Amino acid sequence: MSRRRVQLITDHGCLGDQICFIAAAREYAKYHKGVEVVVSAQPEIVAAYPDRLVSVGTADVKIPSNPESRHRAKRASPDHNYLGTYMAELRLPTQLPPRIELPNLPTAPGLLPLAYIAIQPYSGFATNPERGLLQAFVNVCRQIAPEWPLVATGSPDTPQDLVGVDYSRLGDPTSVLSVIQHAGLVLTPRSAAAHIASAYGVPSFVWTPDDGENWHLDYPEWPHYRARLHEEPRKTIQQLAEFAMRVRSGFVARPTGLRLALTNAGIADGVRVFMGEGTNCPAALVDLGACRSDSERIRRVIERVHGQDPGPYPPYLNVGNAVQYVLEDATTTCVGRGIDVGSDRWPFPGATPIRDETGRNAYVLPDIDELSLDFVFSSHCLEHLHRPEEALALWAAKLKPGGVLFLYLPHPAMTLWHPEGPWGGDHKWIPSPRHVRRMVEQSGLEVRVCTEAPDAYWSFRCVATKGRMSKPVGERTSPTLAQPRTAIEPTPVPASTPSTLRLGAAIPVLNEWRFIPAVVGQLLTVVDRVVIMHGSRAQSGVPVVLSPDVPELDSRVDILEGNWSTEAETRNAGMEYLADCDYVFMIDSDEILLDGDLQKLRELCESRLHQVLSVRLHTHWKTPDYRIEPPEHGTIKMVLRRDVRIVGVREVEAPVHETDVWCRHLSYVRTDEEVREKMRISGHSHEMLPRWYEEVWKAWDAKPDLEDLHPVHPPAYRRAVRASDPELNAVLARWGCAWNGGAP
């Protein structure tokens, strides 16, 4: 019996779109095995695949994939990346970020694989930098890798105005794929070359606009650096120089090529390839796992893949001088008289080195008086100590009130540094952010920052202070809330036992306390405990004046204070703090869940079937009685299993279960003064439309039919319509947060 024949079609004609369309067509063919799939796009590329999953042709049955509206989602999308939008239009599952699959092509004549730089200097569909900045990019690369030619890729009509670039390879789409596939480094805008480079895992430097759509490039296992075009050109050039040096030195590798080569060598079992993510991808690292006996074979595989011998691992992780990776932060924090405990060949500037000597070491400091030091710095030392708690207590005793402890430690994700690993021979234990935080607090210090994710050196930092500031984390930092301001009591959560579900909630806050009584009060009807991450650094970088008007909080609420630098770091601090909970509600200070919706989410948690639960948003405007219509696109990840962590802006790398729950989002239910403060501290402040406050926010009061209301992406908030929400108003009133024009 002949197979049913269907033709997948798209209206998008640019190369990046057609590559993603073809990749989606191939996924469609895999999913619908009884269907013959044909396309008419890019016949040369389709013919280059060896498996003929998809062929070139036409059919009477036509299925379109034109995800233009999906492309315009801002900041994040349930489709994950650009390929995902095409797959979603074809009704294909995209629970995890999909990866583009492209055919292997021969190297272009005259080019050596992995020994040249491909550059797509301009694009007709992307934001292009000034020619002077592009020429600076070329000049930097010629200085760092003078033996690597720069080869332009793109259509034949690409402007040929850069000095030192070979334009002879411009040509048809298969030529573009070939040049990019075999390059050692790709320079590109957010355009076709970026999508192609992601498919082949080629290290790439990508310049991107601030239009909220860079999630298009969120492909897995792709080492790349994203530079923002609005930044000062000198900074962008420096970013390229640092990234290019790492690529040229072999510190940034192709994970796909390594994994394929290891598989072909028959030694892939038990081997993992680590990749840095997004803009912080320092390297692909091979963890030998159970294959340590094959280390010499792995060394030879890596040598063959790279065309050089970088050693069995990227060497910069095993040469010492870890201090260089935190020097900029530490020198602004550690000032005055201090010591560097564990100092080796690279002592902290201005500090007295403390080495492992008889009579003077991490456990014994007889010549240093108590309460005499401004700081204690220690890098990659604590994991070498059998009795770290004893050492920390001593160091804390030597600090003055207000003194700083700055710890830099190997991250547990880097298994090569574990005591049984090839580099962990002298390591006595495995530090983790949570364990270190607890030890530091037990020494009597207050933790100000404890990063959860590994940095470029696969390490984390913990910074604490002594006295003078607020009480240590874990103690009460303010009176307690969760007694509503009326007589209504929250429904108590049963006490947890080892067999019962334990739920927590984490709420990041700067100075937005208006709706906290309602947010927390509602949550405490289903969760066991709440932590508020009270930050002192705005996402915009401006200083924040922390509000003294903290409402009274219930004894089940802790306040965790910190100077977190990113949204992901803030939220993950809450996940670490609530590590004893099975699931954590990750909710903002202006997001309200109604009673029935909370019970739905709790029941889904009780099933223990899902890693992440997402909800939709009803965004309210000016008052609880006006709402944005149509609703915001996409969902937010609201409930996370305890082993899941946030990446980027409220994104996760785990399967997401979409619920039918709607969260009430009160981000724009604010007074004029509060909105101006929101604009000042927002991480998107630099993207806000000029005069939005005057021409939209203030003008709407007189013209409520105004459209395109969002301050950064106007169409995202098409209009505000009257939509009374009695349940929401009842919840706000229950907890003393009823809206009365902004009056307290």
ZIFEN-V922918 format. One record per residue. PSI is psi in whole degrees, -180 to 180 (* if undefined). OMEGA is omega in radians with two decimals (* if undefined). D_FIRST is the distance of its C-alpha to the first C-alpha in whole Angstrom. Layout:
((PSI;OMEGA;D_FIRST) (PSI;OMEGA;D_FIRST))
This chain:
((131;-3.11;0) (149;3.14;4) (150;3.04;7) (135;-3.07;9) (126;3.11;12) (149;3.08;16) (122;3.04;19) (135;-3.06;22) (154;3.04;25) (150;3.11;29) (-9;-3.05;32) (128;-3.02;34) (-9;-3.10;35) (157;-2.98;37) (-43;-3.13;36) (-44;3.11;36) (-42;-3.07;34) (-32;3.05;32) (-46;3.13;32) (-37;3.11;31) (-45;3.13;28) (-42;3.12;26) (-39;3.10;27) (-37;3.10;26) (-39;3.10;23) (-40;3.08;22) (-36;3.09;23) (-43;-3.14;21) (-36;3.11;18) (-36;-3.08;19) (-36;-3.13;19) (79;-2.98;16) (-23;-3.12;14) (10;-3.06;10) (135;3.01;12) (118;-3.04;12) (128;3.09;16) (154;3.08;18) (166;3.06;22) (-4;-3.08;25) (140;2.99;28) (67;-3.08;29) (-33;-3.13;27) (-40;3.13;29) (-44;3.14;29) (-42;-3.11;25) (-19;-3.10;25) (-17;3.08;28) (137;-3.09;26) (-17;-2.96;25) (-11;3.11;21) (33;3.03;19) (-39;3.13;18) (141;3.11;19) (171;3.14;19) (132;3.13;21) (-169;3.12;20) (163;3.11;20) (159;3.13;17) (-35;3.12;18) (118;-3.08;18) (132;3.14;21) (117;-3.09;22) (152;2.97;26) (95;-3.10;28) (80;-2.98;32) (40;-3.07;34) (-45;-3.11;37) (-34;3.11;39) (-32;-3.12;38) (-25;-3.02;39) (2;3.08;43) (146;-3.05;43) (137;3.03;46) (-40;-3.14;47) (165;-3.13;44) (145;3.04;41) (-14;3.09;38) (-10;3.02;36) (-50;-3.11;38) (-177;-3.02;37) (-44;3.07;36) (-41;-3.12;33) (-31;3.13;33) (-39;3.11;33) (-38;3.10;30) (-40;3.13;28) (-38;3.10;30) (-27;3.10;29) (9;3.12;25) (36;3.09;26) (146;3.14;26) (139;3.10;28) (57;-3.13;31) (-31;3.09;34) (153;-3.13;35) (121;-3.14;36) (162;-3.12;33) (138;3.13;33) (135;3.10;32) (117;-3.14;30) (156;-3.11;31) (153;3.02;30) (133;-3.12;33) (154;3.12;35) (153;3.07;38) (141;3.12;41) (140;3.13;43) (137;3.10;45) (-4;3.12;49) (140;3.08;48) (129;-3.13;48) (138;3.08;46) (19;-3.09;47) (32;3.04;51) (165;3.14;50) (125;3.07;50) (135;3.13;48) (127;2.92;49) (96;-2.97;47) (-36;-3.08;51) (159;3.07;50) (142;3.09;47) (-8;-3.06;46) (15;-3.11;45) (168;3.07;47) (124;-3.09;51) (139;3.09;52) (170;3.05;56) (149;3.13;59) (-36;-3.13;59) (-38;3.12;62) (-40;3.09;60) (-41;3.12;57) (-36;3.08;60) (-39;3.06;61) (-46;-3.13;58) (-45;-3.10;58) (-40;3.11;61) (-47;-3.11;61) (-36;3.13;58) (-31;3.10;60) (-41;-3.06;63) (-39;-3.12;61) (70;-3.05;58) (-24;-3.13;60) (-6;3.12;58) (114;3.08;55) (151;3.03;54) (122;-3.04;53) (121;3.12;50) (142;3.07;49) (147;-3.11;45) (-167;-3.11;44) (160;-3.10;43) (-22;-3.12;46) (11;3.09;48) (130;3.09;49) (135;-3.08;53) (70;-2.99;54) (12;3.13;58) (135;-3.14;58) (134;3.09;60) (14;-3.13;59) (135;3.09;55) (114;-3.12;53) (8;-3.04;51) (-11;-3.08;50) (2;3.09;46) (140;-3.10;45) (-148;-3.06;42) (171;-3.06;39) (-37;3.13;36) (-31;3.06;35) (-40;3.11;39) (-46;3.14;40) (-44;-3.10;37) (-46;-3.12;39) (-41;-3.11;42) (-41;-3.07;42) (-39;-3.00;40) (8;3.14;42) (154;3.01;45) (-25;-3.12;48) (143;3.09;49) (133;3.00;47) (127;-3.00;49) (152;2.89;47) (-180;3.05;48) (81;-3.01;45) (-162;-3.03;43) (-44;-3.09;40) (-33;3.12;42) (-45;3.12;42) (-41;-3.14;38) (-45;-3.14;38) (-38;3.13;40) (-37;-3.13;39) (-39;-3.11;36) (-2;3.13;38) (30;-3.09;40) (128;3.07;43) (132;-2.99;46) (144;3.01;47) (116;-2.99;50) (127;3.04;49) (132;-2.97;51) (149;3.03;50) (171;3.07;51) (62;3.14;53) (7;3.12;50) (6;-3.05;49) (19;-3.13;45) (-7;2.99;46) (-16;3.06;43) (-30;-3.03;41) (15;-3.09;41) (64;3.12;41) (147;-3.14;39) (152;3.01;39) (50;3.10;41) (108;3.13;42) (112;-3.13;46) (161;3.09;47) (130;3.11;50) (118;3.09;50) (135;-3.10;54) (128;-3.01;55) (-23;-3.08;56) (-11;-3.08;58) (163;-3.14;60) (129;-3.04;63) (-37;-3.12;62) (-38;3.12;65) (-42;3.14;63) (-40;3.12;59) (-40;3.11;61) (-39;3.10;62) (-42;3.10;58) (-43;-3.12;57) (-45;-3.13;59) (-43;-3.13;59) (-44;-3.13;55) (-37;3.11;55) (-39;3.13;58) (-41;3.11;56) (-47;-3.09;53) (-31;-3.11;55) (-1;3.12;57) (11;-3.11;53) (-17;3.08;54) (113;-3.03;50) (169;3.08;47) (113;-3.13;44) (-37;-3.11;42) (-45;-3.14;39) (-40;3.12;40) (-46;-3.11;43) (-42;3.13;40) (-44;-3.12;38) (-40;3.12;40) (-38;3.10;42) (-46;-3.14;38) (-28;3.13;38) (-2;3.10;41) (23;-3.09;40) (33;-3.09;43) (-22;-3.10;41) (128;3.12;41) (0;3.14;44) (134;3.08;44) (144;3.04;44) (117;3.14;44) (138;3.04;47) (136;2.93;46) (160;-3.04;49) (144;3.00;47) (-129;-3.06;48) (-4;-3.10;51) (44;-3.06;53) (90;-3.09;50) (-28;-3.00;53) (163;2.85;51) (125;-3.05;48) (136;3.13;50) (119;3.04;48) (118;-3.02;49) (-22;-3.13;49) (-123;-3.11;49) (4;-3.01;49) (27;-3.05;49) (-27;3.12;52) (-16;-3.14;53) (18;-3.01;50) (-37;-3.13;52) (-38;3.10;53) (-40;3.12;50) (-38;3.10;49) (-43;-3.12;52) (-36;3.10;50) (-46;-3.12;47) (-38;3.11;48) (-41;-3.12;51) (-40;-3.13;48) (-40;-3.06;46) (-16;-3.06;49) (12;3.09;50) (176;-3.11;54) (97;3.12;55) (7;-3.00;55) (169;-3.10;56) (-18;3.08;54) (158;3.01;54) (124;-2.93;55) (-22;-3.01;59) (-16;3.11;60) (-5;-3.04;59) (27;3.14;61) (3;-3.13;65) (-163;-3.13;66) (42;3.09;68) (-27;-3.05;66) (-27;-3.09;68) (-24;-3.07;67) (-11;3.08;64) (9;-3.00;66) (-42;-3.08;70) (-46;3.12;69) (-43;-3.04;69) (-37;-3.11;71) (-23;3.06;74) (-18;-3.12;74) (-40;-3.07;74) (95;-3.13;76) (155;-3.12;80) (-148;-3.13;83) (128;-3.11;84) (176;3.14;82) (155;3.05;80) (103;-3.08;77) (126;-3.08;76) (13;-3.11;75) (138;3.11;75) (-127;-3.11;75) (-12;-3.08;75) (73;-3.11;74) (153;3.09;76) (133;-3.08;76) (128;3.07;78) (-4;-3.11;81) (152;3.03;81) (121;-3.11;83) (135;3.06;80) (111;-3.10;80) (-179;-3.12;79) (85;-3.09;79) (150;3.08;83) (127;3.09;85) (-7;3.11;87) (101;-3.08;85) (-164;-3.07;81) (-26;-3.10;78) (-16;-3.01;80) (117;3.12;84) (68;-3.00;85) (-25;-3.06;89) (8;3.14;90) (119;-3.10;88) (154;3.01;90) (150;3.13;88) (33;-3.06;87) (-12;-3.02;87) (144;3.03;84) (-29;3.13;82) (155;2.95;79) (120;3.12;77) (140;3.10;74) (122;-3.10;72) (123;3.07;69) (49;3.13;67) (-43;-2.97;70) (-32;-3.12;70) (-11;3.11;67) (-5;-3.03;69) (135;3.07;72) (-30;-3.05;72) (69;-3.07;74) (-34;3.14;72) (-40;3.13;73) (-43;3.14;77) (-45;-3.12;77) (-39;3.11;75) (-40;3.11;78) (-47;-3.12;81) (-40;3.14;79) (-38;-3.14;79) (-29;-3.12;83) (-16;-3.09;84) (144;2.98;82) (163;2.94;84) (130;-3.06;83) (-5;3.13;81) (162;-3.00;80) (135;2.94;76) (125;-3.13;74) (110;3.14;71) (138;3.05;69) (123;-2.93;66) (154;3.09;64) (137;-3.12;61) (141;-3.11;58) (-19;3.12;56) (-23;3.12;53) (92;-3.05;54) (-17;3.10;54) (-23;-3.13;55) (1;3.09;59) (156;-3.08;58) (-32;-3.14;61) (0;-3.10;59) (173;-3.07;57) (-22;3.13;58) (5;-3.02;60) (25;-3.04;62) (-33;-3.11;64) (9;3.11;67) (131;-3.05;65) (-20;-3.10;66) (172;-3.08;64) (106;3.12;61) (144;2.97;62) (152;-3.14;60) (-42;-3.10;61) (-44;-3.12;61) (-45;-3.12;63) (-43;3.10;66) (-46;-3.11;66) (-43;3.14;67) (-42;-3.13;70) (-43;3.12;71) (-38;3.13;72) (-22;3.09;73) (-3;3.09;76) (6;-3.13;77) (161;3.09;75) (122;3.13;73) (124;3.10;70) (-37;3.12;69) (134;2.97;66) (102;-3.03;64) (144;-3.12;60) (-40;-3.05;57) (151;3.07;55) (145;3.10;55) (-163;-3.10;57) (-23;3.13;57) (16;-3.11;59) (47;-3.11;56) (170;3.07;60) (162;-3.11;61) (150;3.05;64) (121;-3.09;66) (129;-3.09;69) (160;3.12;72) (162;-3.10;76) (120;3.00;79) (-165;3.03;80) (-37;-3.11;82) (-143;-3.13;78) (178;-3.08;76) (158;3.13;76) (150;3.10;73) (140;-3.09;70) (-32;2.98;69) (168;-3.14;73) (132;3.10;73) (-1;3.10;73) (168;3.03;74) (168;-3.03;75) (148;3.09;72) (160;2.86;70) (-3;2.86;68) (116;3.10;70) (162;-3.07;69) (0;2.95;72) (-175;-3.05;72) (-1;-3.07;73) (130;-3.14;69) (145;3.02;68) (150;3.05;64) (123;-3.06;63) (146;3.04;63) (134;3.12;61) (145;3.11;61) (138;-3.10;62) (144;2.97;60) (170;-3.13;60) (-24;-3.08;58) (-6;-3.11;55) (160;3.13;55) (138;3.09;53) (124;-3.09;55) (145;3.06;55) (173;3.08;56) (140;-3.14;57) (131;-3.06;57) (111;3.04;59) (136;-3.10;60) (138;2.90;63) (-78;3.07;65) (28;-3.08;68) (83;-3.05;65) (-4;-2.98;67) (-48;-3.04;67) (6;-3.11;64) (-41;3.12;64) (-39;3.14;66) (-42;3.14;63) (-51;-3.09;60) (-43;-3.12;62) (-44;3.09;63) (-47;-3.10;60) (-39;-3.07;58) (-2;3.00;61) (-15;-3.13;60) (-20;-3.09;57) (162;-3.11;57) (-33;-3.10;60) (158;-3.10;61) (141;2.98;61) (134;3.05;62) (119;3.08;63) (100;-3.05;63) (100;-3.05;66) (156;3.12;65) (4;-3.14;68) (122;3.10;66) (152;3.10;64) (-24;3.10;61) (-12;-3.13;63) (-10;-3.12;65) (154;3.11;68) (150;-3.13;70) (129;3.03;70) (107;-3.07;73) (131;-3.08;72) (133;3.05;73) (-11;-3.03;76) (59;3.11;75) (125;-3.13;72) (162;3.10;72) (138;-3.03;73) (147;3.14;70) (157;-3.13;69) (-15;3.09;70) (7;-3.12;66) (126;3.03;66) (151;3.05;67) (122;-3.13;67) (114;-3.09;66) (141;-3.12;68) (170;-3.12;66) (51;-3.05;66) (143;-3.03;62) (-19;-3.12;61) (162;3.11;58) (-42;-3.14;56) (-41;-3.14;54) (-40;3.13;57) (-50;-3.08;58) (-39;3.14;55) (-26;3.02;55) (-39;3.08;59) (-38;3.11;58) (-43;3.12;55) (-42;-3.09;57) (-30;-3.10;60) (33;-3.07;58) (-16;3.11;56) (-1;3.14;57) (146;3.13;55) (-41;3.09;52) (152;-3.14;51) (127;2.99;52) (117;3.14;52) (98;-2.92;53) (148;-3.14;54) (169;-3.04;57) (-3;3.10;60) (26;-3.14;59) (123;-3.05;56) (130;3.01;56) (131;3.14;54) (165;-3.00;55) (-51;-3.09;55) (-37;3.14;52) (-38;3.07;50) (-41;3.13;52) (-38;3.08;51) (-46;-3.12;47) (-39;3.11;48) (-42;-3.14;50) (-38;3.09;47) (-37;3.07;44) (-40;-3.12;47) (-27;3.10;47) (-23;-3.13;44) (29;-3.12;44) (-16;-2.96;40) (149;3.06;41) (-37;-3.09;42) (138;3.06;43) (130;3.13;43) (156;3.13;43) (162;3.05;45) (165;-3.09;45) (130;2.84;48) (109;-3.10;50) (126;-3.11;53) (153;-3.00;56) (120;3.08;59) (-50;3.12;62) (165;3.09;63) (-12;-3.07;60) (1;3.02;60) (142;-3.05;58) (145;3.11;55) (130;3.05;52) (140;-0.15;50) (164;-3.11;47) (161;3.10;47) (144;3.11;47) (144;3.03;43) (-171;-3.10;42) (168;3.00;43) (147;-3.14;46) (106;-2.96;46) (-38;-3.07;48) (126;-3.06;48) (136;2.97;48) (153;-2.92;47) (-19;-3.14;50) (-1;-3.12;49) (146;3.10;47) (154;-3.13;49) (139;2.96;49) (142;3.13;48) (-139;-3.11;49) (91;3.05;50) (32;3.06;49) (161;-3.12;45) (160;3.02;44) (69;-3.11;42) (156;3.09;40) (140;-3.08;38) (130;3.04;39) (117;-3.14;38) (123;-3.13;39) (174;3.07;41) (20;-3.12;42) (138;3.05;46) (124;3.09;48) (139;3.08;51) (119;-3.04;54) (113;-3.02;54) (28;-3.06;58) (-30;-3.13;58) (18;2.93;60) (85;-3.01;62) (161;2.99;65) (167;3.11;68) (-42;-3.13;69) (-41;3.14;71) (-36;3.10;68) (-41;3.11;65) (-39;3.10;68) (-39;3.08;68) (-43;3.12;64) (-35;-3.09;64) (-40;-3.01;66) (-8;-3.08;65) (145;3.05;61) (-13;3.12;59) (16;-3.05;58) (-35;-3.12;61) (-12;-3.11;61) (-8;-3.03;58) (144;-3.11;59) (137;3.07;60) (138;3.08;64) (22;3.08;66) (-41;-3.11;63) (-46;-3.08;65) (-43;-2.95;67) (-14;3.11;65) (-62;-3.06;62) (-53;-3.12;64) (-38;-3.08;67) (-28;-3.09;66) (-31;-3.12;64) (-38;3.14;66) (-23;-3.10;68) (76;-3.08;64) (-2;3.06;62) (5;3.08;59) (146;3.10;59) (171;3.14;55) (73;-2.94;54) (-15;-3.04;56) (139;-3.05;55) (-19;-3.13;57) (-46;-3.12;55) (82;-2.96;52) (-46;-3.09;53) (-16;-3.13;50) (-29;3.04;49) (89;-3.02;51) (-50;-3.13;51) (163;3.03;54) (128;-3.11;56) (153;3.09;56) (127;-3.13;58) (87;-3.10;56) (138;-3.10;58) (83;-3.06;57) (-37;-3.12;60) (-43;3.12;58) (-47;-3.13;58) (-35;3.12;62) (-40;3.12;63) (-45;3.14;62) (-41;3.12;64) (-39;-3.12;67) (-37;-3.06;66) (18;3.06;67) (25;-3.10;70) (20;-3.11;67) (137;-3.09;67) (125;3.11;67) (49;3.13;70) (12;3.09;70) (-7;3.10;70) (143;-3.13;74) (*;*;74))
